[in-house]
């Protein structure tokens, strides 16, 4: 019998626009808010997350109204700070979780690009963390979670394919106005191809096709 990693419910105060943006991203990606934060922590070093800007708590005039459902004041309205409920393993502080979610939003907008580790490397990280916490994790369950995480971090296929330079850069994980040289392009393409190649565990015909389109588009511009 295996032990499952315990989860803790964090209450994360945040501004209403930030809360709405995070919930919208989670709904669009068909994951929960905890999955968004956890996906960032799996592929981005902790020190990088810690150094990222904290969106902070909501301003004093940003409050939401809820109706109390229990206790002596049941049925009464209550003004409180906007918040997100995030289920994750224990041991994180609230600002750190907010920063991880802010990174997820920045990556979705294309403001930040990261190199996603290969699947085997992510699996090694999971095993190491399980050993350090003295808890055994069921491997098949974690692999299913990894597939969701890779889908969250992968680019959204473009409906019309790659037509512009900015779209080609987006597909390859570069900021819109960047000018990577040919060596950097090849390195990024090879890394992404190991993830999205149809023969791989996390493969996608559509994403691999658009990776090829993006690479050809940028090569042609450099010629």
N, C-alpha and C positions, 0 to 999 in steps of 0.2 A: 504493500500500500504506500502511495506517495503522499507527501505533504504539499499542500498548495501554498503559494506565497500569500501572506496576509495582506489585505487591502485596508486602507484607512480613508475615511471620507474627510477631505479638506474643504473648509469654507474659505473661499478666496475672494475678499472684497476687491471690487474693481469698478471703473467708470462704466456707465451704461453702454456707450458705444463700443467699448472693448468687449464687454460681456456679449453683446449682440453679435459682434463680428466673429468671436470664437465659436459661439453656438451655431452660427450660420455655416462656418467652415466645417464643423463637425458633422452637421446635418448633410451638407453637400457631399462630404467624403464617406458618409454612412458609417461613422465611428462615433464613439462618445468623447467627451472632453478629456477624460483621463487618457484615452488612447493617443490623442494629439500630443499631450505633454510627454507621455512615456516614449513616443516615437522620437521626439527631439532628444530625450536623455539617452536613448540607445545609440544615436549616431553622432551627437555633438558632445565633445568633451565637457565635463562639468564646469571646468574653469572658464570655458567660453560662454556657457550659459550664465554663470555667475557674473561675468563682466558685461553682459548685455544690459541695456537700459531697462529699468523697471517701470512699467506703465503707472505703477503706484495705485494708491487707494482713490476712491471717488472724491471729487470736491464736495464741500459742505452742502451745496445746493443740489447735489445729485442723489436723490433718494427714490426708492420704490415703495409702494404701498401693498402690504399683504394682509390677509385676514387670518387672525390666530385661530388655529384649529383645535386647541386643547388648553387646559388650565383654567384658572379663575377668569381670565380675560377672553375666553373662547368667543369667537364671532366678532371681536373688535378689530378695527383696522390698526395696522402698525407700520410706521414709517421706518425703513431701515436702509442700510447701504446696499447698493446692487452687489450681487455676488455670483460666483460660479461654484457649484459643488463638483469636486474632482476626486474620483476614487483612484488612489495610487498606493504603492507600498509605503509604510511609515518611514519617517526619518527625514522628510524634506521640510523646508520652511516655506511660508507663504510667498514671500518675494521671489524666491527661486522658481516656484511653480508659475507665477505670473510671467517671469522672464521667459520661461520655456514656451508658454503659450504665445507670447509676443513674437518669439522667433518663428513659431509655426505660421503666424499671420504674415510675417515678413517674407518667409519662403514662398508662401502661397501667392503673394503679390509680385514676386520676382525681385524684391529688394535685396534679398540675401540668397547666396548660392552656397551649398555645401557639397562635399564629396561623400556620397553614401558608401559605406563600407560594403564589401562583398558579403554575400549571404553567409559563407563559412565563417567570416570574421565576426559577424553579428552573433552567430551561434556560439562561438567561443566566449564572447563577452557574457552571454546569458549564463553559460556554464560556470564561468568564473564568479559571477555575482551570486549565483545559487550556492556555490561552495563557500564563499565568504560569509554568507548569512546563515550557513549551516542548515539550509532548507533545500530539499530536493524538488526540482521542478519537472513536471511531466513534459518530455521533449516534444511530443506531438502537439500538445496544446500550445507550446511556445512557438513552434513552427507556423501554426495557423495564425498566431498573433503577428509573427514576422511578415507574413504575406500581406496582412492588413497595413502594417507599418510601411512596407515598401510602396504599397499603393498610395498611401497618404503623401509620401515624400516624392513620388515620381511625378513627372510633368503630366499635365492633362493633355491628351492628344488633341491636336488642332483640327477642327471639323473640316477645313478646306485644305489641310496639308500645309507645308512650309512654303510661304510665298514671299516673305520679306527677310531682311537681315535680322531685324529684332526678333522675329519668330524663330529663326534658325538659332540665334543665341539663347533664346528661352528654352528650346528643346534640349540644348546641350548644357543647360544649367548656368549660363553666364548672364550677368546683368545686361540690360538692353543696350547701353552705350559702350560696352567694353570692346577691346580690340585684341583678343588673344592671338598669339602667333601660331604658326602651323604646328609647332611641336606641342604647344599647350592644347590645341584642338585635338590632335591625334591622341594624346594621353587621356583627355576627358572622354573622347569617343570610345576608346578601348575599355575604360572603366565602366561606362554606362552600358556598353554592349554585353559585358559579363552579367549584368543584371537583367537586361531586357531581351536578350537573345531568346527566340522561341524555344530553343532546346534546353534552356535553363529552368530552374525551379520556379523562378518568378518571371518567366518570359512572357512577352507580349508581341504578337505580330505587328500590331498597329504602332506601338511605340518604337519597335526596332526599325520599321519602315520609315518613320519620321526622323529617327536618328540618322539614317542613311541620307534622307533628303536634306537635312540640315547640314550635314558634313559636305555633301556635294555642292550645295548652295554657297557655303563659305569658301570652299576650295576654288570654285569658279571665280569668286570675287577677288581672290588672292592671285589668281593666274595673271 
